[in-house]
Amino acid sequence: MGFVVTKSKPFLVAPSKPTPRGKLPLSPIDKIQILRSLLLSYIHVFAHSDDGGSVEIVNTIRRAISEALVLYYPLAGRLVDVGDGDLSIECTGEGIGFVEASADCSLEDANFLEHPFVIPLEELAVDHRGWRVTDPPVIMQVTKFTCGGFAVGFTWHHSLADGTGAAQFLNAVGELARGLPRPTVDPVWARDSLLDLCPNISSLPSSTPNLLELECSELNVPLDYINQTKENFFRQTGQSCTAFDIALATIWQCRTRAIGLEPTEPVRVYFAVNVREMLQAQPGYYGNSIFCQTVSSTSQEITEAPTVEIIKIIRHAKGTVSTELAKWKNGSLKDYPMEHVDLSYNAFYATYLKYLGFDHADYGSGKLVRMTIHNEYKFSPFCMLGLPHTRKNGVYISARIIRKEHLEAFREEIKLLK
């Protein structure tokens, strides 16, 4: 018998005090077509702590959200289409969406929401399929478990914030839930500070991409493998590399081997780079400050290359970001990196979450066990690297990058990591 999650109807949590009204602009990065179409749902899992329970956790978080929205008041507004697909935010003070929920089991019964999931993830976050521009751009669900643990499902529209900005908001909610009089980081909207960026961003192709029917999987790139690969890379190149470099190179190679494309077929990886410092964004800025970089090769080259060589390709691409960003800012870059995205099975998109701050979320009544993503997008292979997970060492990954017929081969490749 499956476990049951009982949910309230969605309702609004408004700022606890009056907030400014009126329209605010989004930055050119906020308005990139692929971000205008993207809502993400992250699920944070908290175990019961000895000094607290979840009896009042829903009310505590709801109160803290209301207080946080006084400072983050644009999130309580609504996105507005101002013509030609352009968006702005109308500060209405209506509030964010909120759902109270309870599960009839403990986190241990649900295997701490490890994959394969005994509770479907859509039960732990608000289903955003069919979202309209008039709907709240931020929605949260807090689900209590019988053990005193709880899960926070956080869904937000990517045009309002990137991962760093979303984590900043959640940490502010956590600080207020723990009784701090004010968040330690003051939020900064200041989207107009980036308006000197090239404003003319073309839309993605209007044709509907093929649905790839990709399988959800979670996996771990072991810490021993990462450390050994770091040593090998330094020994061969005299340079250091990061856990992200290794994890991305490894997933790219394992996936390429598993899907078995023709040797000359092109394969690509897109990955997001945090460029806050390069853009000289103000401290506390929570808008999108990401630049998408592309790495390309052939199926044969990635299948046969030593891991060190793939890492070199990735590190070279990372090293050119500042130059490419400068070209985009002055209008000399021919194509914006996300203007012509390969949505085929030959490519996948990756982002690294480890240093965004999600692992710092603390609502005062439990310890973060892990984080996962409810990913319902099936138009392009997509994976999240570096998910916070206290029960795993290494780089933990949530991915939807493999078709069912290639899943077993992909798992076998991962098992070979030593």
C-alpha positions as CSV (number, residue, x, y, z in Angstrom):
1,M,0.0,0.0,0.0
2,G,1.4,3.4,-1.0
3,F,1.8,6.3,1.4
4,V,-0.7,9.1,1.3
5,V,0.1,12.9,1.3
6,T,-2.9,15.1,2.2
7,K,-2.7,18.7,0.9
8,S,-4.6,21.8,1.6
9,K,-5.9,23.9,-1.2
10,P,-3.3,26.5,-2.3
11,F,-3.7,29.9,-0.6
12,L,-1.7,33.1,-0.6
13,V,0.8,34.3,1.9
14,A,1.2,38.1,1.6
15,P,3.8,40.4,3.1
16,S,3.3,41.1,6.8
17,K,3.5,44.9,6.2
18,P,2.5,47.2,3.3
19,T,5.0,47.1,0.5
20,P,5.7,49.3,-2.6
21,R,3.5,49.0,-5.6
22,G,4.2,49.5,-9.3
23,K,6.2,47.8,-12.2
24,L,9.8,46.8,-11.9
25,P,12.0,45.9,-14.9
26,L,13.7,42.6,-15.4
27,S,17.2,42.4,-16.6
28,P,18.2,41.2,-20.1
29,I,19.4,37.9,-18.6
30,D,16.1,37.5,-16.7
31,K,14.3,37.8,-20.0
32,I,16.2,35.1,-21.9
33,Q,13.6,33.0,-23.7
34,I,14.5,29.7,-22.0
35,L,14.3,31.3,-18.5
36,R,11.0,32.9,-19.3
37,S,9.6,29.4,-19.9
38,L,11.2,27.8,-16.8
39,L,9.7,27.0,-13.4
40,L,11.8,24.8,-11.1
41,S,10.8,22.8,-8.0
42,Y,13.4,22.0,-5.4
43,I,12.6,19.8,-2.4
44,H,14.5,20.1,0.8
45,V,14.2,17.2,3.3
46,F,14.7,17.9,7.0
47,A,15.0,15.2,9.7
48,H,13.6,15.7,13.2
49,S,16.1,17.2,15.5
50,D,16.4,16.6,19.3
51,D,15.6,20.2,20.2
52,G,12.5,20.7,18.0
53,G,9.7,19.1,16.1
54,S,7.4,19.8,13.2
55,V,4.3,20.5,15.2
56,E,4.4,24.2,14.5
57,I,6.8,24.2,11.6
58,V,4.2,25.0,9.0
59,N,3.0,28.1,10.9
60,T,6.6,29.1,11.7
61,I,7.6,29.0,8.0
62,R,4.5,30.7,6.8
63,R,5.0,33.5,9.3
64,A,8.7,33.8,8.2
65,I,7.7,33.9,4.6
66,S,5.3,36.8,5.3
67,E,8.0,38.7,7.1
68,A,10.6,38.0,4.4
69,L,8.3,39.2,1.6
70,V,8.4,42.7,3.1
71,L,12.0,42.8,1.9
72,Y,11.5,40.5,-1.1
73,Y,8.3,42.2,-2.1
74,P,8.7,41.7,-5.9
75,L,8.3,38.0,-5.3
76,A,4.8,38.7,-3.9
77,G,3.8,40.3,-7.2
78,R,2.9,39.0,-10.6
79,L,4.8,38.7,-13.9
80,V,3.3,40.9,-16.6
81,D,3.7,40.5,-20.4
82,V,4.3,44.0,-21.6
83,G,4.3,43.1,-25.3
84,D,6.5,41.3,-27.8
85,G,7.1,38.6,-25.2
86,D,8.8,41.1,-22.8
87,L,8.2,40.6,-19.1
88,S,8.2,42.9,-16.1
89,I,7.1,42.3,-12.5
90,E,4.0,44.1,-11.2
91,C,4.4,44.6,-7.4
92,T,0.9,43.9,-6.2
93,G,1.6,42.6,-2.7
94,E,-0.8,39.6,-3.4
95,G,1.7,37.1,-2.0
96,I,3.2,33.8,-2.9
97,G,1.3,30.5,-3.2
98,F,1.4,28.2,-0.2
99,V,0.2,24.6,0.5
100,E,0.1,22.8,3.9
101,A,0.5,19.0,3.6
102,S,1.1,15.9,5.8
103,A,2.3,12.4,5.0
104,D,1.0,9.3,6.8
105,C,4.5,7.9,7.3
106,S,7.9,8.8,8.7
107,L,10.9,9.9,6.6
108,E,12.5,6.5,7.4
109,D,9.4,4.7,6.0
110,A,9.8,6.8,2.8
111,N,13.6,6.0,2.7
112,F,14.3,9.7,3.3
113,L,12.9,10.3,-0.2
114,E,15.8,8.6,-1.9
115,H,15.4,7.4,-5.5
116,P,13.5,5.3,-6.5
117,F,10.8,7.4,-4.7
118,V,8.1,5.6,-2.7
119,I,6.3,9.0,-2.6
120,P,6.1,10.7,-6.0
121,L,7.9,14.0,-5.9
122,E,4.8,15.7,-7.4
123,E,3.1,15.0,-4.0
124,L,5.8,17.1,-2.2
125,A,5.7,20.2,-4.5
126,V,2.9,22.2,-6.2
127,D,2.3,21.0,-9.7
128,H,3.3,23.9,-12.0
129,R,2.3,22.4,-15.3
130,G,-0.2,24.7,-16.8
131,W,1.2,27.7,-15.0
132,R,0.0,31.0,-16.4
133,V,1.6,34.4,-16.2
134,T,-1.2,35.6,-13.8
135,D,-0.4,32.8,-11.3
136,P,2.0,33.4,-8.3
137,P,5.6,33.1,-9.6
138,V,6.7,31.5,-6.3
139,I,4.9,28.6,-4.6
140,M,5.9,26.7,-1.5
141,Q,4.6,23.5,0.1
142,V,5.6,22.3,3.6
143,T,4.9,18.6,4.2
144,K,5.0,17.2,7.7
145,F,6.0,13.5,8.4
146,T,4.9,11.5,11.4
147,C,8.5,11.4,12.7
148,G,8.7,15.1,13.1
149,G,10.7,15.6,9.9
150,F,9.4,17.7,7.1
151,A,10.0,18.6,3.4
152,V,9.9,22.0,1.9
153,G,8.9,22.1,-1.8
154,F,10.0,25.4,-3.4
155,T,8.8,26.3,-6.9
156,W,9.8,29.5,-8.6
157,H,9.9,31.2,-11.9
158,H,13.4,31.4,-13.2
159,S,13.0,35.0,-14.6
160,L,12.8,36.3,-11.0
161,A,15.9,34.7,-9.6
162,D,18.7,32.2,-10.4
163,G,19.7,29.4,-8.0
164,T,21.8,31.8,-5.9
165,G,19.0,34.2,-5.6
166,A,16.5,31.5,-4.7
167,A,18.8,30.2,-2.0
168,Q,19.2,33.7,-0.6
169,F,15.5,34.0,-0.2
170,L,15.1,30.6,1.5
171,N,17.9,31.4,3.9
172,A,16.2,34.7,4.7
173,V,13.0,32.8,5.5
174,G,15.1,30.4,7.6
175,E,16.7,33.2,9.6
176,L,13.4,34.8,10.4
177,A,11.9,31.4,11.3
178,R,14.7,31.0,13.8
179,G,13.9,34.4,15.4
180,L,16.4,36.7,13.9
181,P,15.0,40.3,13.7
182,R,16.2,40.7,10.1
183,P,18.0,38.6,7.5
184,T,21.8,38.9,7.5
185,V,21.8,39.7,3.7
186,D,19.8,42.7,2.5
187,P,18.1,41.8,-0.8
188,V,18.9,44.0,-3.8
189,W,16.6,44.1,-6.9
190,A,18.5,46.6,-9.1
191,R,17.7,44.8,-12.3
192,D,18.2,48.2,-14.1
193,S,21.9,48.0,-13.1
194,L,22.3,45.3,-15.8
195,L,20.3,47.2,-18.5
196,D,23.6,48.1,-20.3
197,L,23.8,44.5,-21.4
198,C,22.8,43.7,-25.0
199,P,18.9,44.0,-24.8
200,N,18.0,42.3,-28.1
201,I,17.8,38.7,-27.2
202,S,16.1,36.5,-29.8
203,S,13.6,33.9,-28.9
204,L,14.3,30.2,-29.1
205,P,13.0,28.5,-32.3
206,S,9.2,28.6,-32.3
207,S,8.9,25.0,-33.4
208,T,7.8,22.6,-30.6
209,P,10.7,20.3,-29.6
210,N,10.3,16.6,-29.6
211,L,9.4,15.1,-26.2
212,L,12.3,12.7,-25.4
213,E,10.6,10.7,-22.7
214,L,13.6,10.8,-20.4
215,E,14.0,8.7,-17.3
216,C,14.6,10.3,-13.9
217,S,17.7,9.0,-12.1
218,E,19.9,9.9,-9.1
219,L,23.5,8.9,-8.8
220,N,26.6,9.7,-6.9
221,V,30.1,10.3,-8.3
222,P,32.2,8.9,-5.4
223,L,34.6,11.1,-3.4
224,D,37.4,8.5,-3.7
225,Y,37.1,8.7,-7.5
226,I,37.1,12.5,-7.5
227,N,40.2,12.7,-5.3
228,Q,42.0,10.1,-7.4
229,T,41.1,12.0,-10.6
230,K,42.3,15.3,-9.1
231,E,45.6,13.7,-8.4
232,N,45.9,12.2,-11.9
233,F,45.0,15.5,-13.5
234,F,47.6,17.4,-11.4
235,R,50.2,14.8,-12.1
236,Q,49.6,15.0,-15.9
237,T,49.1,18.7,-16.3
238,G,50.6,20.4,-13.3
239,Q,47.2,22.1,-12.8
240,S,44.3,21.6,-10.4
241,C,40.7,20.8,-11.3
242,T,37.4,20.9,-9.4
243,A,34.9,18.3,-8.4
244,F,32.5,19.9,-10.9
245,D,35.0,19.5,-13.7
246,I,35.4,15.8,-12.9
247,A,31.7,15.1,-12.3
248,L,30.6,16.8,-15.6
249,A,33.4,15.1,-17.6
250,T,32.4,11.7,-16.1
251,I,28.7,12.1,-16.7
252,W,29.3,13.3,-20.3
253,Q,31.4,10.3,-21.1
254,C,29.2,7.7,-19.4
255,R,26.1,9.1,-21.1
256,T,27.8,9.2,-24.5
257,R,29.0,5.6,-24.2
258,A,25.5,4.5,-23.1
259,I,23.5,6.1,-25.9
260,G,25.7,4.8,-28.6
261,L,25.6,7.5,-31.3
262,E,27.5,7.2,-34.5
263,P,31.2,8.1,-34.1
264,T,31.0,11.4,-36.0
265,E,27.8,12.6,-34.4
266,P,28.3,15.8,-32.5
267,V,27.8,15.8,-28.7
268,R,27.4,18.9,-26.6
269,V,27.2,20.0,-22.9
270,Y,25.7,23.3,-21.8
271,F,26.5,24.5,-18.3
272,A,25.7,27.6,-16.3
273,V,28.4,29.8,-14.8
274,N,27.8,32.3,-12.0
275,V,29.0,35.6,-13.3
276,R,28.0,37.9,-10.4
277,E,31.5,39.2,-9.9
278,M,32.1,39.7,-13.6
279,L,28.9,41.7,-13.8
280,Q,29.8,43.6,-10.7
281,A,26.4,42.9,-9.2
282,Q,25.7,44.4,-5.8
283,P,25.9,42.2,-2.7
284,G,22.4,40.8,-2.1
285,Y,21.5,40.9,-5.8
286,Y,19.2,38.0,-6.4
287,G,18.4,38.3,-10.1
288,N,19.8,36.0,-12.8
289,S,23.6,36.3,-13.0
290,I,24.4,33.3,-15.1
291,F,26.2,32.8,-18.4
292,C,25.7,29.6,-20.4
293,Q,28.8,28.0,-21.8
294,T,28.9,25.3,-24.4
295,V,31.4,22.4,-24.9
296,S,31.3,20.4,-28.1
297,S,33.0,17.3,-29.4
298,T,32.1,14.1,-31.3
299,S,30.7,10.9,-29.9
300,Q,33.9,9.0,-30.7
301,E,36.2,11.5,-29.1
302,I,34.2,11.6,-25.8
303,T,33.7,7.9,-25.7
304,E,37.4,7.1,-26.2
305,A,39.2,10.0,-24.5
306,P,40.9,9.7,-21.1
307,T,38.9,11.5,-18.4
308,V,41.8,14.0,-18.1
309,E,41.4,15.1,-21.7
310,I,37.7,15.7,-21.3
311,I,38.4,17.8,-18.2
312,K,40.8,19.9,-20.2
313,I,38.0,20.7,-22.7
314,I,35.7,21.7,-19.9
315,R,38.3,23.8,-18.1
316,H,39.2,25.6,-21.4
317,A,35.5,26.5,-21.9
318,K,35.3,27.8,-18.3
319,G,38.4,29.9,-18.9
320,T,36.8,31.8,-21.8
321,V,33.6,32.9,-20.0
322,S,34.9,36.3,-19.0
323,T,36.0,37.0,-22.6
324,E,32.7,35.8,-24.0
325,L,30.7,37.7,-21.4
326,A,32.6,40.9,-22.3
327,K,31.8,40.3,-26.0
328,W,28.2,39.9,-25.2
329,K,28.1,43.1,-23.2
330,N,29.6,45.2,-26.0
331,G,27.4,43.5,-28.6
332,S,30.3,41.9,-30.5
333,L,29.3,38.3,-29.7
334,K,27.6,36.9,-32.8
335,D,25.1,34.7,-31.0
336,Y,24.1,34.7,-27.3
337,P,25.1,31.3,-25.8
338,M,21.5,30.4,-25.1
339,E,20.0,31.7,-28.3
340,H,20.5,28.6,-30.3
341,V,20.3,25.7,-27.9
342,D,20.5,22.1,-29.2
343,L,17.4,20.4,-27.8
344,S,18.2,17.0,-29.3
345,Y,19.3,13.9,-27.5
346,N,22.9,14.6,-28.5
347,A,23.1,17.4,-25.9
348,F,22.4,18.0,-22.3
349,Y,22.3,20.9,-19.8
350,A,24.1,20.8,-16.4
351,T,24.2,23.2,-13.5
352,Y,26.2,22.9,-10.2
353,L,24.3,23.6,-7.0
354,K,27.0,22.9,-4.3
355,Y,28.0,26.5,-3.6
356,L,24.7,28.3,-4.2
357,G,23.7,28.2,-0.5
358,F,20.8,25.8,-0.5
359,D,22.5,23.7,2.1
360,H,22.4,26.6,4.6
361,A,18.6,26.6,4.8
362,D,17.6,26.1,8.4
363,Y,14.1,26.7,9.8
364,G,15.0,26.0,13.4
365,S,13.2,22.6,13.7
366,G,15.3,20.1,11.8
367,K,18.5,19.3,10.0
368,L,18.8,19.2,6.3
369,V,19.2,15.7,5.1
370,R,19.2,16.1,1.3
371,M,17.8,18.1,-1.5
372,T,16.3,16.9,-4.8
373,I,14.5,18.4,-7.8
374,H,11.1,17.6,-9.2
375,N,12.0,17.9,-12.9
376,E,9.1,17.4,-15.3
377,Y,10.8,19.0,-18.3
378,K,11.2,16.4,-21.0
379,F,12.2,18.6,-24.0
380,S,15.9,18.5,-23.3
381,P,18.2,16.3,-21.2
382,F,18.9,18.2,-17.9
383,C,20.9,17.4,-14.8
384,M,21.7,19.0,-11.4
385,L,25.1,18.3,-10.0
386,G,26.2,18.9,-6.4
387,L,22.9,18.5,-4.7
388,P,23.2,18.8,-0.9
389,H,23.1,15.3,0.6
390,T,24.4,14.5,4.1
391,R,24.2,10.7,3.6
392,K,26.5,10.7,0.5
393,N,30.1,11.6,-0.1
394,G,31.1,12.9,-3.5
395,V,29.0,14.8,-6.1
396,Y,25.3,13.8,-5.9
397,I,23.4,14.2,-9.1
398,S,19.7,14.3,-10.1
399,A,19.3,13.8,-13.8
400,R,16.8,13.4,-16.5
401,I,19.3,12.7,-19.4
402,I,18.7,9.1,-20.5
403,R,16.0,7.3,-22.4
404,K,14.6,4.1,-20.9
405,E,16.4,1.9,-23.4
406,H,19.8,3.4,-22.4
407,L,19.3,3.6,-18.7
408,E,20.8,0.2,-17.8
409,A,23.9,0.8,-19.9
410,F,24.3,4.2,-18.3
411,R,24.1,2.7,-14.8
412,E,26.7,0.1,-15.7
413,E,29.1,2.8,-16.8
414,I,28.6,4.6,-13.5
415,K,29.3,1.4,-11.6
416,L,32.7,1.2,-13.4
417,L,33.9,4.4,-11.7
418,K,36.9,3.6,-9.5
